[in-house]
Amino acid sequence: MDISPESFFDSVPGLTDCREFAVGGVHVGGDRPLCLIAGPCAIESRDHALEMASQLAEMAHRLGIPFVFKASYDKANRTSVRSFRGPGLEQGLGVLAEARDRFGVPVTSDIHTEEQADAAGEVLDMLQIPAFLCRQTDLLKAAAKTGKPVNVKKGQFLAPWDVRNIVGKLREFGCEDILLTERGASFGYGALMADMRALSIMRELTGLPVCFDATHSVQQPGALGEATGGQRQYVPLLARAACAVGINALFLETHERPEEAKSDGPNMVPLGKLEAVLRGCLAADAAVRSWHGRE
């Protein structure tokens, strides 16, 4: 890969020079608008998830931003065995199906085993592969075989060019509708670093749309002893920076009272502040799209 300054300025990777595909009724990639993937980290209860989906769908409609609702039915990679995991596969998928049908929004969640893929594929509009599991060949194969789009969180332990092998596996198994998500790279013990170059590199090398996960990028893994810490105050800065680089989708987790959330509270954006964060992101997105349009 040639990443010399001369090579870069000769051919700046275009924001819209990537595959476009549908996630339910929402289109991601190509020249489509910035897509928002958002929701609470975990399904804490049916009522809470539906209320969050309702408020987020209304906010997205008000801002004119395509929206996919995300919430996890099982948080299988929690720091402690005593940590809250969620309602489980069957009940959680039922909640997500209800959110989709009631509010007319696509839904997504993460799968952790091959056995979950078929059931999840019957309900979800896009399957998410957790960062820790992004190289698990059998899991990728099971996700691909559902025929649904797959969002792969790039592992904290991988360089951006390493996603080529992950993409190669999914394509070998028949999946072309792939979203690649940057969520920070390990930077010493208990710290992550968001390398904005990765967004451009992944799209250039694969021809696929890219997403930035602004909330998991501020995680401090294991920082609270039996739980993960985080610095949510930096989410707006990183989200705007990613939009200024040029992304096809933005991933954010949110909660009306993050300090009371059952999972990843230190990283989530307070729901009452989310619209202001999104308006800043949309302004940065509009600026970079205008710049790309003048190339």
N, C-alpha and C positions, 0 to 999 in steps of 0.2 A: 504493500500500500504506500503510495506516494503522498506524504503529508507535508511536503516542503511548502514554504510560503508562496513560491512561484506557482506551484501546482494549484494551490487553493485559490489564488486570485484569478487564475486562468479559468477555473470552472467551479464557482461557488455552488455547492449542492442546493438545488432549488427546493423550497418548502413544499411545492405541489408536485414535485417529481417523484411520486411514490404511488403505490397501489391504492386504489379506493375500493372499499367494500361496505356492506350494510351490516349493522348490528341492530336487528329488529328494524324499526322504521328510521333509524339514524344512520347517516353515512359518515364514514371516517376515512381520512386520507384524500389524495388527489387535491383538487381545488376546493374541497368542501370546507366549511367554516370550522373553527376550533370546536372540538367536542369536549364536554365536561363529563367525567366519570366521578361520581361523588355519592357519599352516604356515610353512615356511621361505620366504625370498624367492624363491629359485630352486631348481629341481631340480638338485642337485649330482651325484647319481648315483641309479640305481634303488634300491639298497639303503638309501641315506640317506633318500630320500623315503618309502619304505615304512616304515622304522623310525619316522620322525617321525609319519606318519599313524597308525601303531599306538599310539604313546604318547599322542598328542593325542586319539584316539578314546576310549581308556581313561580319560583324565583328564576329558573332557567327560561321559562316562557316569557317572563317580564324582560329579561335581558336579551332574549333572542338567541340563546345558545343551545345547540343540540345537547341532549342530556341522557345519560345512562345511569340508572340507580345501582349502587353497589353496597352490599352488606354481606358479611360472612356468616354462614350457618354453622361453621366450625372453625375455631382458631386452634389448629392442631400444633402450632409451633410456639405456644406461649412459654415464657421463661420458666415458670414454676408449674408443678403438677397441680397446685392449688388454684391456679388462675382460671378465671371464667372462660369457657370455650364457646358457648352458644347453644342453640336448641338442638343441633344435630341435623343430619341430612334431610330426613323426611319432613320434619316440622318446618325447618328453615326454608326448604324449597317451596313449601306451601305458602309461606309468608311472602316470598319473593314473587311467586305466581300471582298472588292477590294484589301486590303492589303494581305489577305490570298491568293487570286487567283493570284495576280501579282508576289508575292515573295515566294509563296510555304511554308508559315509558318502558324502554328495554331494561333488562336487569342482568346483572353479572355477579358472580361470586367465585371464590377460589376452590379448586379441588385439590385433594392431597393424596388420593390413592386411585389406582386404575379402576377399582370397583365403584367409585363414586361417579365416574365419567358418564355412564349411560343415563343414570337417573338425572344428573345435572343437565345433560344435553337435552333432555326432554322438556326442561323448564327454562333454562338460562338462554339468553340471546348471545352471550359470549362467555366462554370459560376462561378463568384466570389461573395461570400457573405461578405459584409462589416463588419468590426469588431463591429460597433455599433448595427448591426442587427443580430448577429450570433446566438441569441437564439430565433429569431422570427419563431415560429413553422410553420405558414402558408407560410412564405417565403421559408423556408427549404423544405417544402413539394412541393411547386411549382417548385423549382429548381430540386428536385429529380425526379419529374414526367417527366421532359424533356428527361431523359435518358442520359444526358451528365455528364461528371465528374464535381465535385463541389469542389472549393477551398474555404475553410472557414477561414477567418481571425479571430483568437482568440481575443475576446474582451479585451480591456485594463483593464476591471474590473474583469476578470476571472483568476483563478489559472489554471495551465496547466492540472491538473487532472479533471477540470470541463468540458473539451472538450468531456469526455465520454458521457455526456448527449446529446450533439449536435450530435455526431456520432450516438448515439442510435436512435435519431429522423430520421436522414437521412437513416439509415439502415431499420428502420421500414417502411419508404416510398419507399423502393426499390433501394436506391442508395448505392453502395459499393465502387465506384471509387471516393475516397475522399482524398483531400490534406489538411493538417492542417498547417496554417501559423502563426508563432509567429511574432508580430509586436510591442512588448513592452508592459509593464504594467504601469498603473498609479502610479506615485511616487510623491505624493504631487501635488500642483497646477501647471499646465503648464509644467510638466516634465514627461518623460517616462523612464523606466528602462528595458533594455533587459536582461532577466534572461536566460543564456545559458542552464541551467538545464532543462528548459521547453522543449527544442527540443528533448532531450532524453526521458523525461518523457512522452510526448505526443505519441511518436512512440512506446514506450514500452507498454503503457496502451491500445493502440488501434490497433496496428499492421498496422498502416497506414504511408505512407510517410509524411515527414515534410519539410516545407519550412521556410526560414527566410526572412523577409521583412526588409532589411537593411535601406531603406530610410525613411519609416514611423516610424521606431524605433528611429530616431533622431528628430522627431517632437517636437515642443514646442507648444502644443495646445493653441490657442488664444493669443499667446505671442505678436502679433503685433496689438492687439486691435480688428480690424475687419478682421484679417487673422491669420493663423497659422504660427509660426516661426519654425526655425529648425537649426541644426548644421551639415551641410553636410560634414564638415571636418572630422567627426567621422564615416562616412559611411564605408570607406575602413577598418577601424579597426574592426568594428562590423561584417562586411561581412566576413573578414578573420577568425575572432574568431568563427563564426558560422560554417564555412567550416571546421575548425579544430575540432569542436565538432562532426561534421558529419551530413550533411543535404542532402536531396534528390533533393531539388530545392532552387534556390536563386532568390528573387524578388528584383528588383531595378527599380526605376524610373529615367529617364534621359532626358536631354533637351540640345540643343546646346548652349542656353543662359539662364540658369536657372533664372538669375536676371530679365529676361523679360517674364518669363513663366506666364501664366494666372492662374495657380493653383499649389500650393505646391513648388514653386521655391526654398525656403530656404533649402529643403530637397533633391533636385534632384542632381544627379551626372552630372557634365558637360560632354557632349558627347565626347569631345576631351580627357577626362581623363578616360573614362570608360574602355577602353581596358587594361590600366595599372592596374586598380582596379581588373578586371576579371582575369588577369594573376596571381596576387597575390592570389586570391581566388582559382584558379585552382591548384596552388602549394600546398596550405593548404589542399585542397580536396584530391589531390593525396597522400599526406603524411598520412592522416587519413585512406584512403581506403587501403593503404599498411599495416598500423598497424592492421586494422580489419582483413585483409587477413591472418595475422600470428597468429591469436588467436587459 
